[in-house]
Amino acid sequence: EYYLRQQLKMIRKELGEDEDGSAEIKEWREKIDAAELPEHVLEVANKELDRLERINPASAEYSVVTTYLDWLVTLPWNKLTEDHLDLKEARRILDEDHYGLDDIKDRILEVLAVRKLKPDAHGPILCFVGPPGVGKTSLGKSIARAMGRNFVRMSLGGVRDEAEIRGHRRTYVGALPGRILQQIRKAGSSNPVFMLDEVDKMASDFRGDPASAMLEVLDPAQNHSFTDHYIELEYDLSAVFFICTANYLEAIPPPLRDRMEVIRLPGYIAREKVEIARNYLAPRQIEANGLTKKQIRFTRRAFDDIVTFYTYEAGVRNLERNIGTICRKVARKLAEDGLEGQVIIKHGNLRDYLGPEKITPSWVRRRPMVGVAIGLAYTPVGGTVLEIETVMMPGKGTVRVTGQLGDVMKESASIAHSWSRANARRLRISPDRFTKRDLHLHVPAGATPKDGPSAGVTMCTSIVSRLSGRKVRSDVAMTGEITLCGNVLPIGGLREKVVAANRAKIKHVILPWENRKDLEKIPEEVREQIEFHPVKHIDEVLELALFPDANEKRRERPAKRERAVPEPAAAAG
């Protein structure tokens, strides 16, 4: 073997490969020594380097090995950044970047407090759930800044291949590690704030299920030994602060959801949007469009009008777009006409910049009607108000439902109709109306799919109103699931629904008795503007929502209930 190696050395020298090859090997050895790799990684790196010495540089295998070695020495195996553990400074940074969101800020400060007391504590795994535009993604950057950590972001929207998470095996041409380790290398440390965006929008097909691959990443009991298919060595992810974001919690697979601490980010109310526009969005857009505060000023009334008449959203993305549109038009005026002085954006000239009002508030066109009841719904983009309509016509007693309703919502309509028919005598409805009349129930916005049981009481109110001829009050909205016995069952998303009701100038909200405990989560200023009516049975809903008979005009609003949030013991039922 010795003679053969000497001959090989002479041949390489004659070909001019000896010096370059040994120099590259020497360079790799220096890199490996400088990388301060863990023992198990160092052993593999040296083996691969020994193999590289025996491979012809012209071989395809040579580049495969060098790429693998490059990943081994550039991954931050033992590199950790030092956390900033000054809680007051962290709070200042979080308040500086985001308005409100007190629950999340408190949770981050709790993490820092734990790190201060126990430096080797594992990183938490949080999941921010809320409608678009409420600040989920930007909050991750602020958290990283407050903690003094590096920040990386990975979007999971549309990811279908498990190899995106765990990488490809080295037997494949052009194989690379998965995006988890790619982002860790980009961060340059093993304890970054790692944001997994749109975790509810992963899909699966014949290439595997990425959601299942994420189980190992997000499980504190497993992620200390995460194995990528390409690296094939255990990598410790336990120090990473993972933050997931989602619009819809139910779309996340249950095993994955179980591994995360869910924190809900509710939609903003009008006052919060105005404050965000004044203190965050407007200054940012003014600077982004080359203006100064001496050249443009927004009045508070202008912000109020933009929120009310030009946007209808839970977040503030469209609000920022409209402010940006105004700033661009002002910048153009200054550039073209050379205007001097300050441009004031106010109620009187808002149409000159944004055009006619885009949103007609629902309270402008609302009046008491027969067969039209107002319901509250929760969607991935926040709460909304739904008008459920019922009409009656000659027929054979059939019920038709339209409006792109899902199976659960169709069943709610059937339950509402069956309860109405079973209690027709008590409701003073002629039996002929169930045998010689057809009902058509429609939920407007027909292009939008809808589902869920919480519209049951609204459907029942609409059907009873049409069959009895009694008008439905137009300042009352309701939400709740109904049973065949007429019981009203609890629902979810109450805060978002109530905020939507407040936005639509609703004065009374009927809710299930068991949801009284959720009233604590509703902003105090909203609670002061709405009367809440917790109910146990549909009879109470009809008494509150319907006028006494078909001929009586509207005289009074529903009787006031207690506005105060009930005691926890009373709410437990």
SULZI-V970365 format. One record per backbone hydrogen bond with DSSP energy under -0.5 kcal/mol. CO is the residue of the C=O (numbers start at 1). NH is the residue of the N-H. If there is no record, write none. Layout:
co: <CO:CO>
nh: <NH:NH>
This chain:
co: <1:2:3:4:5:6:7:8:9:10:11:12:12:12:13:17:18:19:20:21:22:23:24:25:26:27:28:29:30:31:32:33:38:39:40:41:42:43:44:45:46:47:48:49:50:51:52:56:59:59:60:61:62:63:64:65:66:67:68:69:70:71:75:78:79:83:85:86:87:88:89:90:91:92:93:94:101:102:103:104:105:106:107:108:109:110:111:112:113:114:118:124:124:125:126:127:127:128:129:131:133:135:136:137:137:138:139:140:141:142:143:144:144:147:150:152:154:156:159:160:161:162:162:163:164:165:166:166:169:172:176:178:179:180:181:182:183:184:184:192:192:193:193:194:194:195:195:196:196:197:198:199:201:203:205:207:208:208:209:209:210:211:212:212:213:213:214:215:218:219:219:222:223:223:226:226:228:233:235:235:237:238:240:241:242:243:244:245:246:248:249:253:253:254:256:257:260:261:263:264:265:269:270:271:272:273:274:275:276:276:277:280:281:282:283:284:285:286:287:292:292:295:297:299:300:301:302:303:304:305:306:306:309:309:314:316:317:318:319:320:321:322:323:324:325:326:327:328:329:330:331:332:333:333:333:334:342:343:343:344:345:346:346:347:349:349:350:350:351:359:361:361:362:369:369:371:371:373:373:374:375:377:379:381:382:384:386:386:387:387:388:389:391:393:398:400:402:404:406:407:408:409:410:411:412:413:414:415:416:417:418:419:421:423:424:425:430:431:431:432:432:436:438:439:440:441:442:442:445:447:450:453:454:455:456:457:458:459:460:461:462:463:464:465:465:470:471:472:473:475:475:476:477:478:480:481:483:486:487:487:489:493:494:495:496:497:498:499:500:501:502:507:508:509:509:510:511:512:513:515:516:517:518:519:523:523:524:525:526:526:530:531:533:535:536:537:537:538:539:540:541:542:545:567:567:568:570>
nh: <5:6:7:8:9:10:11:12:13:14:15:16:17:18:16:21:22:23:24:25:26:27:28:29:30:31:32:33:34:35:37:36:42:43:44:45:46:47:48:49:50:51:52:53:54:54:55:59:62:63:64:65:66:67:68:69:70:71:72:73:74:75:77:80:190:85:87:90:91:92:93:94:95:96:97:98:105:106:107:108:109:110:111:112:113:114:115:116:117:118:121:126:242:261:244:129:263:246:265:134:316:139:140:140:141:142:143:144:145:146:147:148:149:84:193:195:197:159:203:205:164:165:166:167:179:180:229:230:172:175:168:182:183:184:185:186:187:188:189:194:241:152:195:196:243:154:197:199:245:156:201:202:158:210:208:162:205:210:212:213:214:215:215:216:216:217:218:219:220:222:223:225:226:237:228:235:232:228:226:237:240:123:242:194:126:196:128:199:130:251:252:256:257:258:259:260:262:127:129:266:131:273:274:275:276:277:278:279:280:281:282:284:285:286:287:288:289:291:290:295:296:343:345:303:304:305:306:307:308:309:310:311:358:359:268:320:321:322:323:324:325:326:327:328:329:330:331:332:333:334:335:336:337:338:339:338:344:297:345:346:299:349:350:350:352:353:353:354:355:361:364:365:365:372:472:373:390:375:388:478:386:384:382:314:379:377:375:388:389:444:373:442:440:438:439:441:443:450:410:411:412:413:414:415:416:417:418:419:420:421:422:423:424:427:429:428:433:434:435:435:436:395:393:400:391:402:389:444:448:449:406:456:480:459:460:461:462:463:464:465:466:467:468:469:470:371:547:369:476:507:508:374:510:376:457:489:486:538:483:489:481:497:498:499:500:501:502:503:504:506:505:531:477:511:533:479:535:515:516:518:519:520:521:522:526:527:528:529:529:530:532:509:511:513:488:540:541:542:543:544:545:546:473:570:571:572:573>
